[in-house]
Amino acid sequence: AHIVIKDYPAALDALDKASSIHGNSSDYITKKIDLLIKMDKTQAALVSIERALQENISDTSLYRYAAKIHRQFGDIDE
């Protein structure tokens, strides 16, 4: 069954609660980044990606998300 999420903030909150209980896995982080992107919170998504990489959570999808954001918005750091 495909679930369509309409309430992104509640979904983010639920993800944060779950990851605080079960530990931060790449699965939680990629779902969180996906939600942040859908909510147009690009800067927050980039921060989450950086934090994940600093915590040595390497998941190829993290790089895909980073590349997707940069393609969409160009170089954000300027």
Biopython code that builds the backbone (N, CA, C, O; Angstrom):
import numpy as np
from Bio.PDB.StructureBuilder import StructureBuilder

atoms = [
    (1, "ALA", "N", (0.847, -1.189, 0.000)),
    (1, "ALA", "CA", (0.000, 0.000, 0.000)),
    (1, "ALA", "C", (0.885, 1.243, 0.000)),
    (1, "ALA", "O", (1.844, 1.342, 0.765)),
    (2, "HIS", "N", (0.548, 2.171, -0.860)),
    (2, "HIS", "CA", (1.307, 3.415, -0.944)),
    (2, "HIS", "C", (0.635, 4.463, -0.066)),
    (2, "HIS", "O", (-0.537, 4.787, -0.259)),
    (3, "ILE", "N", (1.379, 4.986, 0.891)),
    (3, "ILE", "CA", (0.821, 5.973, 1.804)),
    (3, "ILE", "C", (1.206, 7.370, 1.329)),
    (3, "ILE", "O", (2.381, 7.659, 1.103)),
    (4, "VAL", "N", (0.211, 8.225, 1.182)),
    (4, "VAL", "CA", (0.473, 9.605, 0.807)),
    (4, "VAL", "C", (0.429, 10.439, 2.078)),
    (4, "VAL", "O", (-0.586, 10.484, 2.774)),
    (5, "ILE", "N", (1.539, 11.094, 2.368)),
    (5, "ILE", "CA", (1.620, 11.898, 3.588)),
    (5, "ILE", "C", (1.219, 13.330, 3.266)),
    (5, "ILE", "O", (1.803, 13.974, 2.395)),
    (6, "LYS", "N", (0.222, 13.812, 3.977)),
    (6, "LYS", "CA", (-0.212, 15.197, 3.787)),
    (6, "LYS", "C", (0.359, 16.094, 4.886)),
    (6, "LYS", "O", (0.634, 17.272, 4.659)),
    (7, "ASP", "N", (0.532, 15.520, 6.078)),
    (7, "ASP", "CA", (0.989, 16.310, 7.210)),
    (7, "ASP", "C", (2.480, 16.080, 7.439)),
    (7, "ASP", "O", (2.878, 15.271, 8.277)),
    (8, "TYR", "N", (3.293, 16.807, 6.678)),
    (8, "TYR", "CA", (4.742, 16.609, 6.765)),
    (8, "TYR", "C", (5.315, 16.909, 8.151)),
    (8, "TYR", "O", (6.151, 16.143, 8.630)),
    (9, "PRO", "N", (4.895, 18.003, 8.820)),
    (9, "PRO", "CA", (5.456, 18.272, 10.154)),
    (9, "PRO", "C", (5.211, 17.128, 11.136)),
    (9, "PRO", "O", (6.100, 16.782, 11.914)),
    (10, "ALA", "N", (4.023, 16.544, 11.107)),
    (10, "ALA", "CA", (3.719, 15.421, 12.009)),
    (10, "ALA", "C", (4.571, 14.211, 11.652)),
    (10, "ALA", "O", (5.036, 13.490, 12.535)),
    (11, "ALA", "N", (4.774, 13.991, 10.362)),
    (11, "ALA", "CA", (5.602, 12.868, 9.914)),
    (11, "ALA", "C", (7.046, 13.062, 10.374)),
    (11, "ALA", "O", (7.694, 12.114, 10.816)),
    (12, "LEU", "N", (7.547, 14.300, 10.270)),
    (12, "LEU", "CA", (8.905, 14.607, 10.729)),
    (12, "LEU", "C", (9.043, 14.365, 12.218)),
    (12, "LEU", "O", (10.036, 13.807, 12.684)),
    (13, "ASP", "N", (8.023, 14.796, 12.963)),
    (13, "ASP", "CA", (8.020, 14.620, 14.410)),
    (13, "ASP", "C", (8.065, 13.135, 14.766)),
    (13, "ASP", "O", (8.820, 12.714, 15.642)),
    (14, "ALA", "N", (7.252, 12.358, 14.076)),
    (14, "ALA", "CA", (7.215, 10.906, 14.312)),
    (14, "ALA", "C", (8.567, 10.268, 13.992)),
    (14, "ALA", "O", (9.036, 9.397, 14.725)),
    (15, "LEU", "N", (9.188, 10.700, 12.903)),
    (15, "LEU", "CA", (10.507, 10.183, 12.531)),
    (15, "LEU", "C", (11.550, 10.512, 13.597)),
    (15, "LEU", "O", (12.366, 9.665, 13.962)),
    (16, "ASP", "N", (11.514, 11.753, 14.092)),
    (16, "ASP", "CA", (12.467, 12.158, 15.129)),
    (16, "ASP", "C", (12.285, 11.325, 16.389)),
    (16, "ASP", "O", (13.262, 10.902, 17.008)),
    (17, "LYS", "N", (11.028, 11.089, 16.767)),
    (17, "LYS", "CA", (10.760, 10.271, 17.957)),
    (17, "LYS", "C", (11.282, 8.850, 17.752)),
    (17, "LYS", "O", (11.926, 8.280, 18.633)),
    (18, "ALA", "N", (10.998, 8.294, 16.586)),
    (18, "ALA", "CA", (11.430, 6.928, 16.293)),
    (18, "ALA", "C", (12.956, 6.823, 16.309)),
    (18, "ALA", "O", (13.512, 5.869, 16.852)),
    (19, "SER", "N", (13.624, 7.800, 15.716)),
    (19, "SER", "CA", (15.089, 7.724, 15.659)),
    (19, "SER", "C", (15.702, 7.950, 17.037)),
    (19, "SER", "O", (16.786, 7.439, 17.318)),
    (20, "SER", "N", (15.025, 8.707, 17.900)),
    (20, "SER", "CA", (15.580, 8.888, 19.244)),
    (20, "SER", "C", (15.437, 7.612, 20.068)),
    (20, "SER", "O", (16.224, 7.366, 20.982)),
    (21, "ILE", "N", (14.440, 6.811, 19.743)),
    (21, "ILE", "CA", (14.249, 5.529, 20.437)),
    (21, "ILE", "C", (15.193, 4.464, 19.866)),
    (21, "ILE", "O", (15.852, 3.739, 20.613)),
    (22, "HIS", "N", (15.247, 4.381, 18.549)),
    (22, "HIS", "CA", (15.961, 3.278, 17.898)),
    (22, "HIS", "C", (17.382, 3.628, 17.464)),
    (22, "HIS", "O", (18.116, 2.768, 16.979)),
    (23, "GLY", "N", (17.766, 4.887, 17.637)),
    (23, "GLY", "CA", (19.090, 5.300, 17.175)),
    (23, "GLY", "C", (18.997, 5.820, 15.747)),
    (23, "GLY", "O", (18.097, 5.459, 14.989)),
    (24, "ASN", "N", (19.936, 6.662, 15.409)),
    (24, "ASN", "CA", (19.909, 7.313, 14.103)),
    (24, "ASN", "C", (20.461, 6.378, 13.026)),
    (24, "ASN", "O", (21.674, 6.193, 12.926)),
    (25, "SER", "N", (19.596, 5.803, 12.240)),
    (25, "SER", "CA", (20.076, 4.943, 11.162)),
    (25, "SER", "C", (19.974, 5.706, 9.847)),
    (25, "SER", "O", (19.286, 6.723, 9.762)),
    (26, "SER", "N", (20.657, 5.213, 8.834)),
    (26, "SER", "CA", (20.610, 5.890, 7.540)),
    (26, "SER", "C", (19.183, 5.889, 6.997)),
    (26, "SER", "O", (18.793, 6.790, 6.254)),
    (27, "ASP", "N", (18.409, 4.875, 7.372)),
    (27, "ASP", "CA", (17.024, 4.801, 6.917)),
    (27, "ASP", "C", (16.205, 5.982, 7.442)),
    (27, "ASP", "O", (15.466, 6.619, 6.691)),
    (28, "TYR", "N", (16.344, 6.264, 8.726)),
    (28, "TYR", "CA", (15.629, 7.408, 9.307)),
    (28, "TYR", "C", (16.093, 8.712, 8.682)),
    (28, "TYR", "O", (15.286, 9.581, 8.353)),
    (29, "ILE", "N", (17.396, 8.835, 8.523)),
    (29, "ILE", "CA", (17.946, 10.084, 8.008)),
    (29, "ILE", "C", (17.502, 10.340, 6.571)),
    (29, "ILE", "O", (17.139, 11.464, 6.225)),
    (30, "THR", "N", (17.527, 9.303, 5.732)),
    (30, "THR", "CA", (17.112, 9.518, 4.344)),
    (30, "THR", "C", (15.623, 9.855, 4.261)),
    (30, "THR", "O", (15.214, 10.669, 3.433)),
    (31, "LYS", "N", (14.820, 9.234, 5.114)),
    (31, "LYS", "CA", (13.385, 9.576, 5.131)),
    (31, "LYS", "C", (13.182, 11.017, 5.582)),
    (31, "LYS", "O", (12.347, 11.739, 5.038)),
    (32, "LYS", "N", (13.958, 11.425, 6.586)),
    (32, "LYS", "CA", (13.852, 12.791, 7.098)),
    (32, "LYS", "C", (14.252, 13.800, 6.017)),
    (32, "LYS", "O", (13.576, 14.811, 5.823)),
    (33, "ILE", "N", (15.341, 13.521, 5.326)),
    (33, "ILE", "CA", (15.814, 14.423, 4.273)),
    (33, "ILE", "C", (14.777, 14.513, 3.157)),
    (33, "ILE", "O", (14.517, 15.592, 2.625)),
    (34, "ASP", "N", (14.191, 13.377, 2.811)),
    (34, "ASP", "CA", (13.158, 13.352, 1.791)),
    (34, "ASP", "C", (11.982, 14.241, 2.193)),
    (34, "ASP", "O", (11.472, 15.010, 1.378)),
    (35, "LEU", "N", (11.557, 14.132, 3.445)),
    (35, "LEU", "CA", (10.458, 14.973, 3.947)),
    (35, "LEU", "C", (10.832, 16.451, 3.920)),
    (35, "LEU", "O", (10.036, 17.291, 3.501)),
    (36, "LEU", "N", (12.046, 16.765, 4.370)),
    (36, "LEU", "CA", (12.485, 18.160, 4.391)),
    (36, "LEU", "C", (12.474, 18.763, 2.986)),
    (36, "LEU", "O", (12.071, 19.910, 2.796)),
    (37, "ILE", "N", (12.920, 17.977, 2.008)),
    (37, "ILE", "CA", (12.927, 18.453, 0.621)),
    (37, "ILE", "C", (11.488, 18.700, 0.151)),
    (37, "ILE", "O", (11.201, 19.711, -0.492)),
    (38, "LYS", "N", (10.594, 17.769, 0.477)),
    (38, "LYS", "CA", (9.191, 17.942, 0.085)),
    (38, "LYS", "C", (8.559, 19.165, 0.748)),
    (38, "LYS", "O", (7.635, 19.767, 0.201)),
    (39, "MET", "N", (9.061, 19.529, 1.929)),
    (39, "MET", "CA", (8.540, 20.684, 2.655)),
    (39, "MET", "C", (9.249, 21.971, 2.228)),
    (39, "MET", "O", (9.007, 23.033, 2.802)),
    (40, "ASP", "N", (10.119, 21.878, 1.229)),
    (40, "ASP", "CA", (10.916, 23.020, 0.772)),
    (40, "ASP", "C", (11.847, 23.563, 1.844)),
    (40, "ASP", "O", (12.175, 24.749, 1.846)),
    (41, "LYS", "N", (12.266, 22.706, 2.745)),
    (41, "LYS", "CA", (13.236, 23.115, 3.768)),
    (41, "LYS", "C", (14.621, 22.632, 3.329)),
    (41, "LYS", "O", (15.231, 21.767, 3.957)),
    (42, "THR", "N", (15.087, 23.219, 2.238)),
    (42, "THR", "CA", (16.321, 22.787, 1.601)),
    (42, "THR", "C", (17.531, 22.933, 2.511)),
    (42, "THR", "O", (18.373, 22.038, 2.596)),
    (43, "GLN", "N", (17.606, 24.075, 3.193)),
    (43, "GLN", "CA", (18.759, 24.324, 4.064)),
    (43, "GLN", "C", (18.811, 23.284, 5.177)),
    (43, "GLN", "O", (19.880, 22.767, 5.503)),
    (44, "ALA", "N", (17.652, 22.981, 5.760)),
    (44, "ALA", "CA", (17.583, 21.974, 6.822)),
    (44, "ALA", "C", (17.992, 20.597, 6.291)),
    (44, "ALA", "O", (18.652, 19.823, 6.984)),
    (45, "ALA", "N", (17.591, 20.308, 5.059)),
    (45, "ALA", "CA", (17.949, 19.026, 4.444)),
    (45, "ALA", "C", (19.464, 18.930, 4.285)),
    (45, "ALA", "O", (20.058, 17.892, 4.575)),
    (46, "LEU", "N", (20.085, 20.014, 3.825)),
    (46, "LEU", "CA", (21.541, 20.019, 3.660)),
    (46, "LEU", "C", (22.249, 19.847, 4.999)),
    (46, "LEU", "O", (23.248, 19.133, 5.092)),
    (47, "VAL", "N", (21.727, 20.509, 6.043)),
    (47, "VAL", "CA", (22.310, 20.386, 7.385)),
    (47, "VAL", "C", (22.210, 18.934, 7.848)),
    (47, "VAL", "O", (23.158, 18.394, 8.418)),
    (48, "SER", "N", (21.062, 18.305, 7.601)),
    (48, "SER", "CA", (20.878, 16.899, 7.992)),
    (48, "SER", "C", (21.855, 15.986, 7.266)),
    (48, "SER", "O", (22.398, 15.050, 7.854)),
    (49, "ILE", "N", (22.074, 16.264, 5.982)),
    (49, "ILE", "CA", (23.019, 15.463, 5.197)),
    (49, "ILE", "C", (24.423, 15.615, 5.785)),
    (49, "ILE", "O", (25.132, 14.629, 5.983)),
    (50, "GLU", "N", (24.819, 16.866, 6.063)),
    (50, "GLU", "CA", (26.156, 17.107, 6.621)),
    (50, "GLU", "C", (26.323, 16.419, 7.974)),
    (50, "GLU", "O", (27.354, 15.805, 8.246)),
    (51, "ARG", "N", (25.299, 16.528, 8.814)),
    (51, "ARG", "CA", (25.365, 15.924, 10.143)),
    (51, "ARG", "C", (25.508, 14.406, 10.032)),
    (51, "ARG", "O", (26.292, 13.788, 10.751)),
    (52, "ALA", "N", (24.738, 13.823, 9.120)),
    (52, "ALA", "CA", (24.795, 12.370, 8.928)),
    (52, "ALA", "C", (26.202, 11.938, 8.509)),
    (52, "ALA", "O", (26.733, 10.944, 9.003)),
    (53, "LEU", "N", (26.794, 12.702, 7.590)),
    (53, "LEU", "CA", (28.136, 12.356, 7.124)),
    (53, "LEU", "C", (29.161, 12.525, 8.244)),
    (53, "LEU", "O", (30.117, 11.756, 8.335)),
    (54, "GLN", "N", (28.959, 13.540, 9.103)),
    (54, "GLN", "CA", (29.866, 13.724, 10.232)),
    (54, "GLN", "C", (29.745, 12.567, 11.219)),
    (54, "GLN", "O", (30.719, 12.197, 11.876)),
    (55, "GLU", "N", (28.546, 11.998, 11.320)),
    (55, "GLU", "CA", (28.332, 10.860, 12.210)),
    (55, "GLU", "C", (28.734, 9.546, 11.531)),
    (55, "GLU", "O", (28.444, 8.458, 12.029)),
    (56, "ASN", "N", (29.402, 9.674, 10.390)),
    (56, "ASN", "CA", (29.857, 8.507, 9.618)),
    (56, "ASN", "C", (28.716, 7.596, 9.185)),
    (56, "ASN", "O", (28.891, 6.387, 9.034)),
    (57, "ILE", "N", (27.550, 8.194, 8.988)),
    (57, "ILE", "CA", (26.458, 7.414, 8.412)),
    (57, "ILE", "C", (26.554, 7.646, 6.910)),
    (57, "ILE", "O", (26.107, 8.670, 6.394)),
    (58, "SER", "N", (27.144, 6.677, 6.221)),
    (58, "SER", "CA", (27.286, 6.888, 4.785)),
    (58, "SER", "C", (26.276, 6.009, 4.072)),
    (58, "SER", "O", (26.224, 4.793, 4.257)),
    (59, "ASP", "N", (25.509, 6.646, 3.283)),
    (59, "ASP", "CA", (24.480, 5.964, 2.524)),
    (59, "ASP", "C", (24.509, 6.633, 1.161)),
    (59, "ASP", "O", (24.501, 7.861, 1.080)),
    (60, "THR", "N", (24.541, 5.862, 0.105)),
    (60, "THR", "CA", (24.660, 6.475, -1.223)),
    (60, "THR", "C", (23.509, 7.442, -1.483)),
    (60, "THR", "O", (23.671, 8.403, -2.234)),
    (61, "SER", "N", (22.346, 7.199, -0.870)),
    (61, "SER", "CA", (21.225, 8.097, -1.112)),
    (61, "SER", "C", (21.482, 9.491, -0.535)),
    (61, "SER", "O", (20.914, 10.472, -1.016)),
    (62, "LEU", "N", (22.338, 9.590, 0.498)),
    (62, "LEU", "CA", (22.689, 10.916, 1.027)),
    (62, "LEU", "C", (23.342, 11.755, -0.066)),
    (62, "LEU", "O", (23.038, 12.936, -0.233)),
    (63, "TYR", "N", (24.239, 11.119, -0.799)),
    (63, "TYR", "CA", (24.921, 11.837, -1.881)),
    (63, "TYR", "C", (23.949, 12.175, -3.010)),
    (63, "TYR", "O", (24.042, 13.234, -3.632)),
    (64, "ARG", "N", (23.015, 11.257, -3.262)),
    (64, "ARG", "CA", (22.004, 11.523, -4.290)),
    (64, "ARG", "C", (21.153, 12.734, -3.918)),
    (64, "ARG", "O", (20.871, 13.591, -4.756)),
    (65, "TYR", "N", (20.749, 12.792, -2.644)),
    (65, "TYR", "CA", (19.945, 13.935, -2.192)),
    (65, "TYR", "C", (20.741, 15.229, -2.309)),
    (65, "TYR", "O", (20.221, 16.242, -2.778)),
    (66, "ALA", "N", (21.995, 15.198, -1.886)),
    (66, "ALA", "CA", (22.835, 16.396, -1.959)),
    (66, "ALA", "C", (22.960, 16.855, -3.412)),
    (66, "ALA", "O", (22.849, 18.045, -3.706)),
    (67, "ALA", "N", (23.189, 15.911, -4.308)),
    (67, "ALA", "CA", (23.327, 16.241, -5.728)),
    (67, "ALA", "C", (22.016, 16.810, -6.278)),
    (67, "ALA", "O", (22.017, 17.757, -7.065)),
    (68, "LYS", "N", (20.904, 16.218, -5.852)),
    (68, "LYS", "CA", (19.587, 16.666, -6.304)),
    (68, "LYS", "C", (19.337, 18.115, -5.871)),
    (68, "LYS", "O", (18.852, 18.931, -6.654)),
    (69, "ILE", "N", (19.672, 18.420, -4.619)),
    (69, "ILE", "CA", (19.485, 19.773, -4.100)),
    (69, "ILE", "C", (20.353, 20.754, -4.880)),
    (69, "ILE", "O", (19.887, 21.828, -5.262)),
    (70, "HIS", "N", (21.606, 20.392, -5.117)),
    (70, "HIS", "CA", (22.510, 21.291, -5.835)),
    (70, "HIS", "C", (22.073, 21.496, -7.278)),
    (70, "HIS", "O", (22.204, 22.594, -7.821)),
    (71, "ARG", "N", (21.547, 20.432, -7.907)),
    (71, "ARG", "CA", (21.031, 20.572, -9.271)),
    (71, "ARG", "C", (19.838, 21.520, -9.289)),
    (71, "ARG", "O", (19.694, 22.348, -10.188)),
    (72, "GLN", "N", (18.993, 21.381, -8.283)),
    (72, "GLN", "CA", (17.758, 22.156, -8.236)),
    (72, "GLN", "C", (18.019, 23.630, -7.930)),
    (72, "GLN", "O", (17.349, 24.507, -8.476)),
    (73, "PHE", "N", (18.981, 23.900, -7.068)),
    (73, "PHE", "CA", (19.162, 25.262, -6.578)),
    (73, "PHE", "C", (20.512, 25.866, -6.895)),
    (73, "PHE", "O", (20.796, 26.993, -6.489)),
    (74, "GLY", "N", (21.347, 25.139, -7.609)),
    (74, "GLY", "CA", (22.677, 25.646, -7.881)),
    (74, "GLY", "C", (23.492, 25.632, -6.606)),
    (74, "GLY", "O", (23.215, 24.849, -5.697)),
    (75, "ASP", "N", (24.480, 26.479, -6.531)),
    (75, "ASP", "CA", (25.333, 26.504, -5.338)),
    (75, "ASP", "C", (24.686, 27.395, -4.285)),
    (75, "ASP", "O", (24.604, 28.612, -4.454)),
    (76, "ILE", "N", (24.235, 26.791, -3.214)),
    (76, "ILE", "CA", (23.450, 27.509, -2.213)),
    (76, "ILE", "C", (24.337, 28.342, -1.294)),
    (76, "ILE", "O", (23.870, 29.303, -0.684)),
    (77, "ASP", "N", (25.597, 27.981, -1.195)),
    (77, "ASP", "CA", (26.460, 28.619, -0.208)),
    (77, "ASP", "C", (26.743, 30.094, -0.501)),
    (77, "ASP", "O", (27.215, 30.824, 0.370)),
    (78, "GLU", "N", (26.458, 30.520, -1.709)),
    (78, "GLU", "CA", (26.825, 31.900, -2.074)),
    (78, "GLU", "C", (25.939, 32.926, -1.401)),
    (78, "GLU", "O", (26.119, 34.126, -1.605)),
]
sb = StructureBuilder()
sb.init_structure("model")
sb.init_model(0)
sb.init_chain("A")
sb.init_seg("    ")
for serial, (resi, resn, name, xyz) in enumerate(atoms, 1):
    if name == "N":
        sb.init_residue(resn, " ", resi, " ")
    sb.init_atom(name, np.array(xyz, "f"), 0.0, 1.0, " ", f" {name:<3s}", serial, name[0])
structure = sb.get_structure()
